[in-house]
Amino acid sequence: MDLEELLSVVQERFRPYDQTFPPIRKLPARGANQREVLALLTRLLREEEGRWKKGYVSGAVYHGEPAHTRFATQAYALASQTNPLHPDVWPSLVKMEGEIVAMTSALLGGGDSVRGAVSSGGTESILLAMKAYRDWGREKRGITEPEVVLPVTAHVAFDKACHYFGIRAKTVPVGADLAADMESVKSAIGPRTVAVVGSAPCFPYGVVDPIRAMSEVAHDQGVGFHTDACLGGFILPWARELGVAVPDFDFRLPGVTSISVDPHKYGFVPKGISTILYSDPDLLRKQYYVANRWPGGIYFSTSLAGSRPGGLVAAAWATMLSLGADGYRSIARKILATTRRIRTGAAKIPGVELMGDSAIVAAFTTPRMDVYQVMEQMSRRGWFLNGLQNPPGVHLAVTLRHTLPGVSARFLTDLRWAVRMAERAPAAAGLAPIYGMAETMPADAVEEFLSSVIDWMYHGS
């Protein structure tokens, strides 16, 4: 399949509405009837809601129960006109953001000295942390060419941060358990290192890195250590409480100096809320932006954005209060049990091999066949899974949606079918070749193709 054929497959998957709902290229001469606009919006979303409501999607929607969604939507609506950029107008948002940070910190072993801020998502929290460490290294150690040490499994947002902020990412390999290799971590730390990174857990496999050992090495070398708990920060503490063997990863370890964690994942708040926490308030200050000589007046912000939707803050705060420790604990119990059921069942399917040990992710590969073809076959049964690479694999991040009656059983039944189909029809089809192209094509060609996909997605006709 050549690149033109691949692009046509992407076009079919990513922009299926061009014929049934013709693209709108300019403002209508006269405003449309509001009921008609809402009807159109409803039609578009109803085309897709079955995918996530029935539990066919990996991650993405972590709660999704109608009553829960209605409550969060009501909270958002009450604060829909608010903006944290103006704390004098809406001091209620100052209260809410501070309490979101405090509740999250307490969950992760934070004491009185821990400070933090709210951001728009895990990527922004990671960007802010890496910017803070870069500036710390420049100010405290005179480091002008900063480096960050991180395992190859660390979230790609760290690479993005390094690209944006002029930091060199020194990646280290993982061991057979798919956790960061400690000897490689020790060897990678040098005079330009400003921080070491570990995941709790990593996105690809749901594996927790050896955070205790990594943070101790960082502490001994006098550099920061960042735990990326964006995925696991709101479920691993409950997993530990429920008897799962979860390695230490949070502020209970003295070497951990910052943590990113997303309430909008297993915290079950609406999308668009993450937190970034620091053990040292001075580190937090490194992410602030303050301007006192601008003609427009004094300006300050804690994050990359200026104006932000206060409705999301209110919805997150309200959701966390309404669930409480008992609510989170109850949901975690269901998700952990479902993950065990799926992993145990998948391991029994001939040709399927699990990747890593995880309490919340079922990652697998199929050594005898193209695992991307297996994923493509799963997509034909309605599943939206995540393709992994280096090495090839597929994963399902288990959410409350997957705890619904019959979902885990259906996943395993469909996976058995997909493996059989991939064995009988090994030729690449659908999106399968795209996931495998990184291993068979030059990096420049892959980047050019993906850039063309983005161009088409948002600007094509």
N, C-alpha and C positions, 0 to 999 in steps of 0.2 A: 504494500500500500504506500503510494507516494504522498508527499506533503499536501498536495491539493486534495487528495481523497481524504486525508486525515482532517483537513480544515473543514471539509464538507460535513464530516461526522460531527465535529465540534459545533458547527453552525446548527445542525439539526437538534443537538442536545441542549445547547445554551440559549438558543433563540427560537423556540418552537412556535411563538405566537405571531410571527410576522405576517402569516397569511390570515389567521382567524381574527387577529387584533392588529390591524395595520399600524405601523410606527407613526408616532406623532412628532413632527419635525419643527413645529412652531406653535406659538400660543394661538388658540382659537380667536377669531375676530371678536366673537362675543362669548362671554363666560358660559360654560356649560351648566346645565341644571345640576344642582348638587346631588339630587337623588340619582340621576343618571351616572354621575361620576362614582358615587358609592356603589352603584349596581355593577359598574365595570370593574371596580376594585375587587368586589366580592367574587365576581366570575373568575378573575385572574387567580386569586388566592385559593378558591375552591378547587381549581385545577391541580393544586399542589398539596393541599392540606392532608390528603390521605396518606401521602408518603411518610410524613413525620408523625401524624396522629396514631397511625397503626403500628409504629415502631419499626419502620423500614430503614431508618437513617442512622448512620454512625454518628454519635455525638449530636451536635447542632442544636437540638431541642432537648434540654435536660429534664424538664418536668412536664409541662404541657397539659395537665389536667384542667378541664374547663373552669372549674370554680377558682382554682389558683390563678389562672390567667385573667379571669374577670376581676379578681381582687387587685392584682398588680396594675391592670389597665385603669381601674378606677383611681388608684393612687396616682398614676401618671397623669390622668386627666385633671385631677385637682391641682397639680403643679405644672401644667403644660405651658404656662406663660412665664415660668420663672427661669432664672439664669444665674448660676453660681458666680459669674464674673462680677455681679453687683451685690456683694454681701451686705451693703448698707440697706438695699431695697428688700432683700430676702435673707435676713439673718437665720431664718428657719433652715435654710440649706446649709449654713455653717454648722448648725447643730447636727443635722442629719449626716453630713459627710464625716464630721468628727466622730459620730457614733458608729457609722459603718466601719471606719478605720479601727476604732477601739474594740468593737465586737470581733472583727477579723483578727486583730492582734492577740486578743485574749484566747481565741481558738488555737493560735499557733505559739502559745507559750511566751507571748510578749509581756514584758514588765512595764513599769512606769516610764522608763526611758525610751521605749519604742515609739516612733512617730511615723506618720505616713500620709498618703494623699490618695484621692480617688482619680482614676483615669478612665479612658474610654474602652479599654480592653487590654488583654495580655501583652499585645505587641507594644502598645504605648507604655505600659508599666516597665517592660524590658528596655525600651528606648530610654526612658527616664533614668533607670538605674545605671545603665552603661554610660550615659552622659554624666551622671553624678560621679562615678568612679574615674572617668577620664579627667574631670575637673579636679577631683581630689588628688590624683596622681600628679597633675600639673602643679597644683598649689603646694602640696606637702612634700613632694619628692623631686620636683623639677622635671618630670617625665614628659617629654615632648612627642615621643613616638610610642604611645601606650599600647599595651597588649592585654588581651583577655584570654585566659586558658579555659577551654570548654570541651566536653566530649562531642564526638561527631553526631551524637543523638540529641544534642541540645536543640531547642526550637530554632527554626530558621530566623525568627525575629532577632536573635542575637547577631546573626550575620548581617541582617538589615541595619541594626544599630551600629555595628562596626563600619558598615559602608557609609552610613550617614555622618558619623562622628569622627571619622579618621582614626579608627582603632584597628589594630591587627588582631584577627581572630586566630589563635593558636589551638587548633583542634587536636584532640588526643583520641586514640582508639578505645573501643570497648572490649571487654573480655568475652568469654564464651557465654557468660550470663547476661550479656548485652548491657551491663553497667560499666561506668567509666573505669578504665584501667588505672589503678593507683600509681604504679611505678611510672607510667607515662605522664600522669599529672605532675608528679614530683619533678620529673626531668624537664617539663615544659615551663615551669615557673622560673622567671629570670628577673634581671634588674629593671625591666620595663613593664613587668606585670602589675596591673592595677587591680585585677580581680580574678577570681576563679569562680566557675559556674558549675552547678550540679542541678539535676532535675528530680522532682518528686511528684509524679513520675515523669519520664520522658514521653513525648507524644507518640512516637512510632510503636513502642512495645508496652508502655505502661510500667516500665521498670524504674525503680528508685535507685539512683546512684548512691555510692557509699558516702553520703553527706557527712557523717561524723568524721571519717578519716580525711576527706577532702578539706573540710573546714578547719581541721586541726593543722594540716599542712599550711593552709593559707594563713592561719593565725600565727603560726611559728615564723612564717616569712614576712609577717607584717603587712599583708595585703587583704583586701576585702574578699568575702565569700558571699555569693548570691545563690539562694535556693529559688529555682523556678518551680513554684508550686501552683502555677496557673491552673493546671488540670486537676491536681489532687488536693489542693489546700483545704477545700471544704468537704472532703470525704475521707481522706486518710486519718484525720484525728478520730472520727467516729469508727472507722475500721479498726484502729488500734483498741479503742474502748470495747469493741465487740469481739475482741479476741484474735484478730488478724495480726500476724507478725509483721508490723510496719517498722522499718528502720527509722531511727531518729533523723529528723530533717529540718526542724524549725528553730525558733529562738531559745529552746532549751539547750541548744549547743552553743557555747560561748563564741565559737569561731564564725557562726552565721551572722553576717552584718546586714543582710537585706533579703527580703522575700517578696516575690510577685505572686499574687493569688487572685483568681477571678471568681467573684461572687456570681457572675453570669454563667458559670458552668454548674458545678454541683452545689453552688449556693442558691440556684434556682430563681435568681432575679432576672428581669428582662435584659436582653442583650444591650451591651454598651457600658458595663460597669466592671472595672477591675480596681485592685488596690496595689500600691507599692509601699512596703514597710521597711524602715531602717532601725537598727539598734542604736545608732548614734544620730541625734538630731542634726548634727553638723552635716552629715551626708545628705539628709533630706534637703537642706538648704542649697546644696549643689545643683538640685534640679529646678529650683525656683528661677523665674525671670522677673527682674525688677527694673523699671525705668523711671527715673525721677526728673528728667529734664525735657521730656517730650512736650511740645506745645499743647497736646491734647490732655495734659494733666498727668498725675501720678498713675502708673500702671504696674500691676503685678499679677502673676499667675503661677499656679503650682504645677501646671502640666503644659503639654505642647499646645493644646487648644486655648483659645480665649473664651469666647462664649461657649457654653455647654448646656445641654438640655437638663434643666432642673427636674423635669418630670421623671427622668431616669433615676436621679438621686432619690426622689421621694418614693418611687416604686421599689427600689432596692431596699431602702430603709424599712419600708412597710412590710416587705416580704420577709426580711430577716426577723423582724419582731413577731410576725404572725406565725412563722414556723417554729421558732424557738429550738432549744436543744433537743427536746423530745421529738419534734417533727423531723429534724435533720437525722437524728439517730434512727428513727423508724424507716425513713426512706433509704438510708445507707444500708440497713439490714437487707432490704429487698434487692437493692442493686448488687450487693456483694454476693448474695445467694444466686442471683441470676447469672452473674459472671462465672461463678464456679460451675453452674449447670452447663453453660455454653462451652466453657473451656474443656470440661470433662467430656462432653459429647463430641466436640470437634476432634479431640485427641484420639477418639476411637474410630474416626472415619479413615479408611485405608487411603494412603497418599497424602494425608494432611499432617503437618508437623507444627506444633505451637512454637511461637517465638517469644522467649522471655517468660518470666513469672510475674503475673500482675493480678491485682484484686479488682480492677475496673476495666481492663482492656483484654480483648481476645484477639491476639495477633497470630497469624499463621502463614505458612508457605506450603508449596506443593512441589517437592523436589523432582517428581517424575513428570511434571507437566508445567506449562506456562501458567503461573499463578494469576497473571493479569487476565488470561482467558477464563479462568475460574471466576474472577471478579466480574468479567463481562457477562458470563452466564448468570451470575447472581443478579446483575442489573436487569436481566430479562425477566427475572422473577420479582422485580420491583425494588430490589435492595440498592441503597446508596452507601457504599463502603469506601474506605480510604485505601488507596494504593500506596505501598511503601517501595523504596528502592535502596540499593546498596546495603544489604541484599534485597532482592524482590520479595514482596510480601503483601498482605492485606490485613487490615484490622477493623475491628468493631469496638468503638468506645461505648460501653454499656450505660444506659440511662434509665430513668424511671419508665420511659416508653417501652423498654424491652422487658419490663417486669409484668406487663399486661398478660392476661391469660392467653396461652398458646403461642406467644411471640417467640420465645426461645426454642420451642419445639419446631416451629415453622422454619426458623433460621437453620437449624441443624438438618432438617429434611431437605431444604433447598440447597444447602451446602453439599450434601451427598449427591443430589441431582447434578449440581454444577460441576462437581469433580468428574462424574461419569461423562457428562457432555464434553468437558474439556479433553478427556481421554479419547473420545470418539472423533471429535472435530478440533484437532489441535491448531488449525489455521487461525491466524490472528484476525480478530473482527472487532467492530465497534471501537471503543476507546482503548482497548488493550494495547495496541501498538504505541499509543502516546505514552503510556506509563513505562513502556520498555525502551523508549527511544534514547533516554539518557545514557544507557549502557552501550548503545550501538552507533550513536551519532556524535560528531564533534560538539563540544559545549557551545561554540558560537552558533552552530546551526540550530541547536535546540532552543537557545535563547531567542534567536530570530523568529523561529516558528511560534514560540509562546508569545512574543511581542505582537506578532501578526494576529494571533488569537484574540489578544486583548484589544487591539485596534478594531477588529471586526465586532467584538462583543458590544462595544460602546459607541462605535462610530459607523458601523456598516449599514448598508441600506438593503 
